[in-house]
Amino acid sequence: MEGRMMVARLPPIEGGRTISPRAGQQFEGLTGPSYKLDDKIHPLPNPKSLRPYVDTRSGDVDTWPAHASGQAGASTTLMLSKNKSLILYDEEAMGKPKMIPKPRFLEQLESYLKKELRALGVTDVNANELRLQAHREVFEYLIEDFKTYKPLLSGIKNEYEMMLAYQRQVIRELEPLKQMLVTVSEQCDQKIMSIREEEKQEIKDLKAENKRLLEKIQNMQNERLDLVAEVKKLEDDLAETYKNYRDELDSKKMLLQEMNDMRDQKDDLMASKESAEMEAQDDPVTLKIALRQAREDEKNATKRLNDMITNYYDVIPRRDFETLEAKHNALVESTETLKDDFDKLKLEHDTLLDIQKQVTKQRDEFYVELEQMKRASTPRPDWEKCADVVSGGVVRWKELSDGKTSNDLVDALLSEIQAGGPVDSGGAEYFDGQGTGPSVPKYLRFDGPVRNRRLGKRDCLLLIRDIWREKAAHDASKAEGEKRDSMADFLDTYLSRRFAMEQMKVEWAYNLHDACQKYSSDELVGLFWGVLENNVDEEIYHDQMTKIEQLLNQLTSIDVEKGNPGKITKNELISGIQTVLPNVDEESMAALVKGAELELDAQNAEEIDYKEMFKEDDEGRFGPFLDEVLKWMKQDRLNFGEEVKQKLEGSSKVEVDEMKQLVMGAAPNLDTPQLLKILAWVYETTPENVPSAEAAELSRAIERLQNCHVPRS
């Protein structure tokens, strides 16, 4: 605190009396009396300089009567303000008179303390370094003036100071632990989210299966209802048909009755005619008897006819009855079959629900057992990490590790390391700050040592992936035509937003810088490092992402045209690649197809699941197929640079116009702003200064051109 502010010493007490030994006569040496002990003479100082009994002499230190504490009370009062803070009020400011005056030295100490607190603006009673410093100064004055109690008071003060220093040291040591706790918490949250995502997919599949079964059951119920409705309709049709039949039968019977009546009338007429002709010959008595007998016969016939009409009123033909009965039996049998199928499906559905519950329970038990085994067992090595240090990447490592045991994998890895591989050195405990000069990148401007966190490759890749994602969102928020921020400037903004503490921001900046240098042989890290150092055009990364998205869309459209089965043939894969990447030659196409087969383990398969080839792992890495695509795009840029170099063979320098003609010949569809941007990158200038740019060294220009995105047809 002495460096921050200087507190003035207390003014001397006015008056003739002194209250401190410092106000007495100065020490003039051992000029007083002496005494002899063991034949040795021991001189003493002057009695006036010692001032004995200074603490007990009357008049040197003002006394305060014991009863004053009961009458005077506290000299200050704590009050609660409107904003819920404590305020220290003086008795004099509140209008309370002093009943008994205090000692002058005490009044001066209190007056000095109040004045310092008001000057520092810390009158509110709360924890504050400035208030502590003011009270520390007053306490030091008190210790200096009371010589008798100085050792005790100094010891008390030293104990408090040591405890404060210890507490500050503990707080400084706990700060990194707090940051580490936050990092571990984020990792745990990410792991929990990944587990939830896996379970979510499984639950989603089970729900889909359940929904499909419910829909099937609903369809069968609808079919059953349709059949019931059809049976009811047939019954209604049968009743209507039977009614029509009865009506026709009644009409037929009435017609027959009318025909019989007419026949009877005809017979009667004929009989009357014959009787008239034979009347003269027939006997009247015989005729009466015949007439009576005929009437009785007619009466009996009418009775039989009425009985038959009554008895067979609702009778249908046997042929129609048998036809309707056969239809009814067929419908009943079909209904019974559907009912049995429904009961079976319901039983299967209940069984599937029970199996799902059992599987869910077993999954939870297996997960708990897995976590226990992870904690209790030695973790198996992740051999896939070896692909990062083996020349040839994932494809090369899969060829080396296919079908081999752990011992064989160790031998293969040792052979690759002996052939030449990256060596990870631990490095120093601290980095040296590069300073704050204008030549230092903005995110590295710092003076002093920076702690080396020894950032691993996986953490480096995760951080790079998050930086790319944030920068894409940041660039998308800019207005159309506005210039994109450089990666170095955006990285400073990103770290400032991600880490609130300046020290943490600087540590992550230097550790990321060191990790990018260390793992620059990796494709993803090397691309980010080149963009960060302004050695690689950022448009290369965006072009890679665009080409991958276009390739996925093209393969998806081919899949949709086939009815969306989710798989395509190898010939369709080749067709999609040729549509998006028309410059791929046969050798590169074979490598791309081989990468797809290796990733999906589908060398002999007729169709491949193309969507699996576009998935990323937790580090943001692609599979062998997309690695081959990115490798071809990089080789295509290098080949283009070599073609330009051959056309300029024999020249040590290349002019702007020559480079412009070559770029326009390779990409005739470029507009003027794009062309100026490419030339500005090659000649390391701005688009406005391209026409006046000086000729560049051929090797440097070709290197810049190979690291630039030129959208060729």
C-alpha positions in Angstrom: 0.0 0.0 0.0 3.0 2.3 0.4 3.4 2.4 -3.3 -0.2 3.4 -3.9 -0.6 6.3 -1.5 1.4 8.2 1.1 -0.4 9.0 4.4 0.8 12.1 6.2 2.1 11.8 9.7 -0.1 13.0 12.6 0.6 16.6 13.5 2.3 17.2 16.9 0.0 17.8 19.9 -0.3 21.4 20.8 0.4 22.6 24.4 3.3 22.6 26.8 2.9 19.0 28.0 4.2 15.9 26.1 2.6 12.6 26.0 5.3 10.6 24.3 8.9 9.8 25.1 9.8 11.0 21.6 9.1 14.5 22.6 11.9 14.5 25.4 15.5 15.1 25.2 17.5 13.3 22.5 19.8 10.4 23.5 23.4 11.8 23.9 25.2 8.5 24.5 26.5 6.8 27.7 27.4 10.0 29.6 25.6 9.2 32.8 26.7 7.4 35.9 28.4 3.9 35.8 28.5 0.8 38.0 31.1 -1.9 38.5 30.3 -5.6 38.2 32.9 -8.4 38.1 35.8 -5.9 37.7 34.0 -4.4 34.7 32.8 -0.8 34.5 29.4 -0.4 32.8 28.4 3.2 31.9 24.8 4.3 31.8 23.0 7.0 29.7 22.0 10.4 31.0 19.0 10.1 33.3 17.3 13.0 31.5 17.3 11.1 28.2 15.8 8.0 29.8 13.0 9.8 31.5 12.1 7.0 33.9 8.5 6.5 35.2 7.2 8.2 32.1 4.2 6.0 32.0 3.3 6.7 35.6 4.1 10.4 35.9 1.2 12.6 36.3 0.6 15.2 33.6 2.5 13.6 30.6 -0.5 11.5 29.3 -4.0 12.8 29.7 -6.2 10.6 31.8 -9.8 9.8 31.2 -11.9 9.1 34.3 -13.4 5.7 34.6 -17.0 7.0 35.0 -16.6 8.8 31.6 -17.2 5.6 29.7 -20.6 5.3 31.3 -21.6 8.9 30.5 -19.8 9.8 27.3 -20.9 6.6 25.4 -19.5 5.9 21.9 -18.2 8.8 19.9 -19.6 7.4 16.6 -22.9 5.7 15.6 -23.6 3.2 12.8 -26.8 3.8 10.9 -28.5 2.1 8.0 -29.0 4.2 4.9 -31.8 3.9 2.2 -29.6 1.8 0.0 -29.1 -0.7 2.8 -25.5 0.3 3.6 -23.9 1.2 7.0 -22.9 4.8 7.5 -20.6 6.0 10.3 -22.0 9.2 12.0 -20.1 11.4 14.5 -21.8 12.5 17.7 -20.9 16.1 16.9 -22.5 15.7 13.4 -25.7 14.4 15.1 -25.8 17.3 17.5 -24.9 15.4 20.7 -22.8 17.5 23.1 -19.7 16.1 24.8 -20.4 15.3 28.4 -16.8 14.7 29.3 -13.9 15.8 27.1 -11.6 13.0 25.7 -7.8 13.0 25.9 -6.3 15.3 23.4 -4.2 12.5 21.8 -7.3 10.3 21.4 -9.2 13.2 19.8 -6.4 13.9 17.4 -6.2 10.2 16.4 -10.0 10.0 15.8 -10.0 13.3 13.9 -7.2 12.1 11.7 -8.9 8.8 11.0 -12.2 10.5 10.1 -10.4 13.0 7.8 -8.5 10.2 6.0 -11.7 8.2 5.5 -13.5 11.1 4.1 -10.6 12.0 1.8 -10.4 8.4 0.5 -14.2 8.3 0.1 -14.6 5.1 2.2 -16.9 6.4 5.0 -19.2 3.4 4.6 -18.5 0.5 6.9 -17.5 -2.4 4.7 -14.5 -4.5 3.7 -12.1 -2.1 1.9 -8.3 -2.0 1.4 -8.3 1.8 1.8 -10.1 1.7 5.1 -7.7 -1.0 6.3 -4.7 1.2 5.4 -6.1 4.2 7.3 -6.7 2.2 10.4 -3.3 0.5 10.0 -1.6 4.0 10.0 -3.5 5.1 13.1 -2.6 1.8 14.9 1.1 2.4 14.0 1.0 5.9 15.6 -0.6 4.4 18.7 2.1 1.7 18.9 4.9 4.2 18.4 3.6 6.5 21.2 3.1 3.8 23.8 6.6 2.4 24.2 5.6 0.2 27.2 3.0 -1.8 25.1 4.8 -1.5 21.8 6.1 -5.1 21.7 2.7 -6.6 22.5 0.9 -4.3 20.1 3.5 -4.9 17.4 3.1 -8.7 17.9 -0.7 -8.4 17.6 -0.3 -6.3 14.4 2.2 -8.7 12.9 -0.1 -11.7 13.6 -2.9 -10.0 11.8 -0.6 -9.0 8.9 0.7 -12.6 8.6 -2.9 -14.0 8.6 -4.0 -11.5 5.9 -0.9 -12.4 3.7 -1.7 -16.1 4.2 -5.3 -15.6 3.2 -4.3 -13.6 0.1 -1.9 -16.4 -0.9 -4.6 -19.0 -0.4 -6.9 -17.0 -2.7 -4.3 -16.8 -5.4 -3.6 -20.5 -5.2 -7.4 -21.3 -5.4 -7.9 -19.2 -8.6 -6.4 -21.8 -10.9 -8.3 -24.6 -9.1 -11.5 -22.6 -9.8 -10.7 -22.4 -13.5 -9.8 -26.1 -13.6 -13.1 -26.9 -11.9 -15.0 -24.9 -14.6 -13.1 -26.8 -17.3 -13.8 -30.2 -15.7 -17.4 -29.2 -15.3 -17.7 -28.3 -19.0 -16.1 -31.7 -19.9 -18.5 -33.5 -17.7 -21.5 -31.6 -19.2 -20.3 -32.5 -22.7 -20.0 -36.2 -21.7 -23.4 -36.2 -20.1 -24.8 -34.5 -23.3 -23.2 -37.2 -25.5 -24.7 -40.0 -23.4 -28.1 -38.3 -23.5 -27.8 -38.0 -27.3 -27.0 -41.7 -27.6 -30.0 -42.6 -25.4 -32.2 -40.1 -27.2 -31.6 -41.9 -30.5 -32.4 -45.3 -28.9 -35.6 -43.9 -27.3 -36.5 -42.3 -30.5 -36.2 -45.6 -32.4 -38.3 -47.4 -29.8 -40.9 -44.7 -29.9 -41.0 -44.9 -33.7 -41.4 -48.7 -33.5 -44.2 -48.3 -31.0 -45.9 -45.7 -33.1 -45.6 -48.0 -36.2 -47.3 -50.8 -34.2 -50.0 -48.5 -33.0 -50.7 -47.4 -36.5 -50.9 -51.0 -37.7 -53.3 -51.8 -34.9 -55.4 -48.7 -35.8 -55.4 -49.8 -39.4 -56.6 -53.3 -38.5 -59.3 -51.8 -36.3 -60.4 -49.6 -39.1 -60.5 -52.6 -41.4 -62.6 -54.5 -38.9 -65.0 -51.6 -38.6 -65.2 -51.5 -42.4 -66.1 -55.2 -42.5 -68.8 -54.7 -39.8 -70.2 -51.9 -41.8 -70.2 -54.0 -44.9 -71.9 -56.8 -43.1 -74.6 -54.4 -41.8 -75.0 -53.1 -45.3 -75.4 -56.6 -46.7 -78.0 -57.4 -44.1 -79.9 -54.3 -45.0 -79.7 -55.2 -48.7 -80.9 -58.7 -47.8 -83.8 -57.3 -45.9 -84.7 -55.1 -48.8 -84.4 -58.0 -51.3 -86.6 -60.1 -49.1 -89.2 -57.4 -48.9 -89.1 -57.0 -52.7 -89.5 -60.7 -53.0 -92.5 -60.8 -50.7 -94.1 -58.0 -52.6 -93.5 -59.8 -55.9 -94.8 -63.0 -54.3 -98.0 -61.3 -53.1 -98.4 -59.7 -56.5 -98.0 -63.1 -58.1 -100.5 -64.7 -55.8 -103.0 -61.9 -56.4 -102.4 -62.3 -60.2 -102.9 -66.0 -59.9 -106.0 -65.4 -57.9 -107.4 -63.0 -60.5 -106.5 -65.5 -63.2 -108.3 -68.3 -61.3 -111.3 -66.0 -60.8 -111.4 -65.1 -64.5 -111.0 -68.8 -65.3 -113.8 -69.6 -62.9 -115.9 -66.9 -64.5 -115.1 -68.3 -67.9 -116.0 -71.8 -66.7 -119.1 -70.5 -65.1 -120.0 -68.7 -68.3 -119.3 -71.8 -70.4 -121.2 -73.9 -67.9 -124.1 -71.5 -68.0 -124.1 -71.7 -71.7 -124.0 -75.5 -71.7 -126.6 -75.6 -69.0 -128.8 -73.3 -71.0 -128.3 -75.6 -73.9 -128.8 -78.7 -71.9 -131.3 -77.3 -69.5 -134.0 -79.0 -71.3 -132.2 -82.3 -71.0 -130.8 -82.0 -67.3 -132.7 -82.7 -64.3 -133.1 -79.7 -62.0 -132.6 -81.7 -58.9 -129.3 -83.0 -60.2 -128.2 -79.5 -61.1 -128.9 -78.3 -57.6 -126.9 -81.0 -56.1 -124.0 -80.3 -58.5 -124.2 -76.6 -57.8 -124.1 -77.2 -54.0 -121.1 -79.5 -54.4 -119.3 -77.0 -56.6 -119.8 -74.2 -54.0 -118.4 -76.4 -51.3 -115.4 -77.3 -53.4 -114.8 -73.6 -54.1 -115.1 -72.8 -50.4 -112.5 -75.5 -49.5 -110.1 -74.3 -52.3 -110.4 -70.7 -51.0 -109.7 -71.8 -47.5 -106.6 -73.8 -48.6 -105.4 -70.8 -50.6 -105.7 -68.5 -47.6 -104.0 -71.0 -45.4 -101.1 -71.2 -47.8 -100.8 -67.4 -48.1 -100.8 -67.1 -44.3 -98.3 -69.9 -43.7 -95.8 -69.0 -46.5 -96.0 -65.2 -46.3 -92.3 -64.6 -45.2 -90.8 -67.6 -47.0 -88.0 -66.9 -49.6 -86.7 -69.2 -52.3 -84.1 -71.8 -51.1 -81.6 -70.8 -53.8 -81.5 -67.1 -52.6 -81.4 -68.3 -49.0 -78.4 -70.5 -49.6 -76.5 -67.7 -51.5 -77.0 -65.2 -48.6 -76.1 -67.8 -46.0 -72.8 -68.5 -47.8 -72.0 -64.8 -47.9 -72.8 -64.4 -44.2 -70.6 -67.3 -43.2 -67.7 -65.9 -45.3 -68.0 -62.5 -43.5 -68.2 -64.1 -40.1 -65.1 -66.2 -40.8 -63.2 -63.1 -42.1 -64.2 -61.1 -39.0 -63.0 -64.0 -36.7 -59.7 -64.1 -38.5 -59.2 -60.3 -38.1 -60.1 -60.5 -34.5 -57.6 -63.3 -33.9 -54.9 -61.3 -35.8 -55.7 -58.2 -33.7 -55.4 -60.2 -30.5 -52.1 -61.6 -31.6 -50.8 -58.1 -32.5 -51.9 -56.7 -29.2 -50.2 -59.6 -27.4 -47.0 -59.0 -29.4 -47.2 -55.2 -28.6 -47.5 -55.9 -24.9 -44.6 -58.3 -25.1 -42.5 -55.7 -26.9 -43.3 -53.2 -24.2 -42.2 -55.6 -21.5 -39.0 -56.4 -23.5 -38.4 -52.6 -23.9 -38.7 -52.2 -20.1 -36.3 -55.1 -19.5 -33.8 -53.8 -22.1 -34.0 -50.3 -20.6 -33.4 -51.8 -17.1 -30.5 -53.9 -18.4 -29.0 -50.9 -20.3 -29.0 -48.9 -17.0 -27.4 -51.7 -15.1 -24.8 -52.2 -17.8 -24.1 -48.5 -17.9 -23.6 -48.4 -14.1 -21.4 -51.5 -14.3 -19.4 -49.9 -17.2 -18.8 -46.8 -15.1 -17.6 -48.9 -12.2 -15.3 -50.9 -14.5 -13.9 -47.8 -16.0 -13.0 -46.5 -12.5 -11.7 -49.9 -11.4 -9.9 -51.2 -14.5 -6.9 -50.1 -16.5 -8.1 -48.2 -19.6 -7.3 -49.8 -23.0 -5.2 -47.7 -25.3 -6.9 -45.7 -28.0 -5.0 -47.0 -31.1 -6.9 -44.5 -33.3 -4.8 -41.7 -31.9 -1.7 -43.3 -33.6 -3.2 -42.2 -37.0 -2.2 -38.6 -36.1 1.5 -39.4 -35.9 1.8 -42.0 -38.7 2.7 -40.8 -42.1 -0.3 -41.3 -44.4 -3.0 -40.5 -41.8 -6.0 -42.6 -41.1 -5.9 -44.6 -44.3 -2.2 -45.6 -43.7 -2.8 -46.5 -40.1 -5.9 -48.6 -40.9 -3.8 -50.6 -43.4 -1.1 -51.1 -40.8 -3.5 -52.0 -37.9 -6.0 -54.2 -39.8 -6.4 -57.6 -38.0 -3.4 -57.1 -35.7 -3.1 -57.6 -31.9 -1.9 -55.1 -29.4 1.7 -56.4 -29.5 1.7 -56.2 -33.3 0.3 -52.6 -33.2 3.1 -51.6 -30.8 5.7 -53.1 -33.2 4.1 -51.2 -36.1 4.0 -48.0 -34.2 7.7 -48.3 -33.1 8.6 -49.0 -36.8 6.9 -45.9 -37.9 8.5 -43.8 -35.2 12.0 -45.2 -36.1 11.3 -44.2 -39.7 10.8 -40.7 -38.5 7.8 -39.1 -36.6 7.0 -36.1 -34.5 8.4 -36.0 -30.9 6.3 -34.3 -28.2 8.6 -32.4 -25.9 7.3 -31.2 -22.6 8.7 -27.7 -22.9 9.4 -25.1 -20.2 7.1 -24.4 -17.4 6.5 -20.8 -18.6 6.5 -19.0 -21.9 8.2 -15.6 -22.3 5.9 -12.8 -23.2 6.5 -11.3 -26.7 5.9 -7.7 -25.5 3.2 -5.2 -26.6 4.8 -3.8 -29.7 2.9 -3.2 -33.0 4.7 -6.1 -34.7 3.4 -8.6 -32.1 0.0 -10.1 -33.0 -2.8 -8.6 -31.0 -3.7 -11.8 -29.1 0.0 -12.3 -28.0 0.7 -8.8 -26.7 1.8 -9.4 -23.1 4.9 -8.7 -20.9 6.1 -11.3 -18.4 6.0 -15.1 -18.0 3.0 -17.1 -19.1 2.2 -20.5 -17.6 2.6 -23.5 -20.0 -0.6 -25.6 -19.8 0.9 -28.2 -22.2 -2.2 -28.1 -24.4 -2.8 -31.6 -25.9 -3.7 -32.2 -29.6 -7.3 -33.2 -28.8 -7.9 -30.0 -26.8 -6.2 -28.0 -29.5 -8.5 -29.5 -32.2 -11.6 -28.8 -30.1 -10.6 -25.2 -29.5 -9.9 -24.7 -33.2 -13.3 -26.2 -34.2 -15.0 -23.8 -31.8 -13.0 -20.8 -33.2 -14.1 -21.7 -36.8 -17.7 -22.0 -35.7 -17.7 -18.6 -33.8 -15.9 -16.9 -36.7 -18.4 -18.1 -39.2 -21.2 -16.7 -37.1 -19.2 -13.5 -36.6 -18.6 -13.0 -40.4 -22.3 -13.8 -41.1 -23.4 -11.0 -38.9 -21.5 -8.4 -40.9 -23.2 -6.3 -43.6 -22.9 -7.3 -47.2 -19.7 -6.0 -48.7 -18.0 -5.4 -45.3 -14.4 -6.7 -45.1 -13.9 -9.9 -43.1 -11.8 -9.7 -39.9 -8.4 -11.4 -40.0 -8.0 -14.6 -38.0 -5.4 -13.0 -35.7 -7.8 -10.0 -34.8 -10.8 -12.3 -34.4 -8.8 -14.7 -32.1 -8.1 -11.8 -29.7 -11.9 -11.0 -29.7 -12.8 -14.6 -29.2 -10.4 -15.1 -26.3 -11.6 -11.9 -24.6 -15.2 -13.1 -24.9 -14.4 -16.6 -23.8 -12.1 -15.8 -20.8 -13.1 -12.9 -18.6 -9.7 -12.9 -16.7 -6.9 -11.3 -18.6 -4.4 -13.8 -17.3 -6.5 -16.8 -18.5 -6.9 -15.2 -21.9 -3.1 -14.7 -22.3 -2.4 -18.3 -21.1 -4.8 -19.9 -23.6 -3.5 -17.6 -26.4 0.2 -18.6 -25.9 -0.7 -22.3 -25.3 -2.8 -22.4 -28.5 0.0 -20.7 -30.4 2.5 -23.3 -29.1 0.1 -26.2 -29.8 -0.4 -25.0 -33.4 3.3 -25.0 -34.0 3.8 -28.4 -32.3 1.0 -30.1 -34.3 1.2 -28.2 -37.5 1.8 -31.5 -39.4 -1.9 -32.3 -38.8 -4.1 -31.2 -41.7 -6.7 -29.4 -39.6 -4.2 -27.8 -37.2 -1.9 -26.9 -40.1 -4.7 -25.2 -42.0 -5.7 -23.1 -39.0 -2.1 -22.3 -38.2 -1.5 -21.1 -41.8 -4.6 -18.9 -41.7 -3.6 -17.5 -38.3 -0.1 -16.6 -39.6 -1.5 -15.2 -42.8 0.3 -17.8 -44.9 -2.9 -19.5 -46.1 -6.0 -17.9 -47.6 -9.0 -18.3 -45.2 -11.2 -18.9 -48.3 -9.6 -22.3 -48.6 -11.3 -23.5 -45.4 -14.7 -22.1 -46.5 -14.3 -23.6 -50.0 -13.6 -27.0 -48.4 -16.8 -26.8 -46.2 -18.8 -25.6 -49.3 -17.6 -28.5 -51.5 -18.4 -31.1 -48.8 -21.9 -29.7 -48.4 -22.4 -29.7 -52.2 -21.2 -33.3 -52.4 -23.6 -34.4 -49.6 -26.5 -32.6 -51.3 -25.7 -34.2 -54.6 -25.6 -37.7 -53.1 -28.8 -37.0 -51.2 -30.6 -35.9 -54.4 -29.5 -39.2 -56.1 -30.9 -41.1 -53.1 -34.2 -39.2 -53.3 -34.6 -40.0 -56.9 -34.4 -43.7 -56.1 -37.1 -43.4 -53.4 -34.9 -42.4 -50.5 -33.7 -45.9 -49.4 -30.7 -44.3 -47.6 -28.0 -46.1 -49.7 -26.4 -45.6 -53.1 -24.3 -47.7 -55.3 -20.6 -47.1 -56.0 -21.3 -46.0 -59.5 -23.8 -43.4 -58.2 -21.1 -42.3 -55.7 -18.7 -41.8 -58.6 -21.3 -39.9 -60.6 -22.0 -37.6 -57.6 -18.2 -36.9 -57.1 -17.8 -36.1 -60.8 -20.7 -33.6 -60.7 -19.2 -31.7 -57.7 -15.5 -32.2 -58.5 -15.3 -32.5 -62.3 -11.5 -32.4 -62.4 -10.9 -35.6 -60.5 -8.8 -38.1 -62.5 -9.2 -41.9 -62.5 -6.4 -42.5 -59.9 -7.8 -39.9 -57.5 -11.3 -41.3 -58.0 -10.1 -44.8 -57.1 -8.5 -43.4 -54.0 -11.8 -41.6 -53.0 -13.8 -44.8 -53.6 -11.3 -46.8 -51.6 -11.5 -44.3 -48.7 -15.3 -44.7 -48.7 -15.0 -48.5 -48.7 -12.4 -48.4 -45.9 -14.5 -46.1 -43.8 -17.7 -48.1 -44.2 -16.0 -51.5 -44.3 -17.9 -52.2 -47.6 -15.4 -53.6 -50.0 -17.8 -56.3 -51.3 -21.1 -54.5 -50.6 -23.4 -53.5 -53.5 -24.6 -50.3 -51.8 -23.0 -48.0 -49.3 -24.5 -45.8 -46.5 -23.2 -42.5 -47.9 -24.4 -40.4 -44.9 -22.0 -42.1 -42.5 -19.1 -40.8 -44.6 -20.0 -37.2 -43.7 -20.0 -37.5 -39.9 -17.4 -35.9 -37.6 -15.9 -37.4 -34.5 -15.7 -35.5 -31.1 -12.5 -33.8 -32.3 -14.0 -32.4 -35.5 -12.2 -34.9 -37.7 -13.6 -36.4 -40.8 -13.4 -40.0 -41.9 -11.0 -41.5 -44.6 -13.4 -40.5 -47.4 -13.5 -36.8 -46.7 -9.8 -36.9 -45.8 -9.2 -38.1 -49.4 -11.4 -35.3 -50.7 -9.5 -32.7 -48.8 -6.2 -34.2 -49.9 -7.3 -34.1 -53.5 -8.3 -30.4 -53.2 -4.9 -29.6 -51.7 -3.1 -31.5 -54.4 -5.2 -29.7 -57.0 -4.0 -26.3 -55.7 -0.4 -27.5 -55.7 -0.7 -28.9 -59.3 -2.2 -25.5 -60.4 0.8 -23.7 -58.9 3.2 -26.1 -60.7 1.4 -25.5 -64.0 1.8 -21.7 -63.6 5.5 -22.2 -62.6 6.1 -24.3 -65.8 4.6 -21.6 -67.9 6.8 -19.0 -66.3 9.9 -21.2 -66.5 13.1 -19.2 -67.1 11.8 -16.1 -65.2 13.1 -15.1 -61.8 10.3 -12.7 -61.2 6.7 -12.5 -62.3 4.8 -9.3 -63.2 1.2 -8.5 -62.1 -0.1 -8.6 -65.7 1.5 -12.0 -66.4 -0.1 -13.5 -63.2 -3.4 -11.9 -64.1 -3.5 -13.5 -67.5 -2.6 -16.9 -66.1 -5.3 -16.7 -63.3 -7.9 -15.5 -65.8 -7.1 -18.4 -68.2 -7.6 -20.9 -65.4 -10.7 -19.2 -64.0 -12.5 -17.2 -66.8 -15.6 -16.7 -64.7 -13.9 -14.5 -62.1 -15.3 -11.0 -61.6 -13.0 -8.0 -61.1 -13.2 -7.9 -57.2 -12.4 -11.6 -56.9 -9.5 -11.3 -59.4 -8.1 -8.2 -57.5 -8.4 -10.1 -54.2 -6.4 -13.1 -55.5 -3.7 -10.8 -57.0 -3.5 -8.8 -53.7 -3.0 -12.1 -51.8 -0.2 -13.3 -54.2 1.6 -9.9 -54.1 0.9 -9.3 -50.4 -0.8 -5.9 -51.0 -4.3 -4.4 -51.0 -6.7 -4.7 -53.9 -6.4 -0.9 -54.5 -2.6 -1.1 -54.9 -2.5 -4.2 -57.2 -1.9 -2.2 -60.5 1.1 -0.5 -58.9 2.5 -3.6 -57.2 6.1 -4.5 -58.0 7.2 -7.8 -59.6 7.5 -10.7 -57.0 10.0 -13.5 -56.8 8.7 -16.5 -58.7 9.1 -19.0 -55.9 7.3 -16.6 -53.4 4.5 -15.9 -55.8 4.0 -19.6 -56.6 3.9 -20.4 -52.9 1.3 -17.7 -52.2 -0.7 -18.9 -55.2 -0.8 -22.5 -54.0 -2.1 -21.3 -50.6 -4.8 -19.1 -52.2 -8.3 -20.1 -53.2 -8.8 -19.8 -57.0 -12.3 -20.9 -58.0 -11.5 -22.7 -61.3 -14.1 -24.3 -63.5 
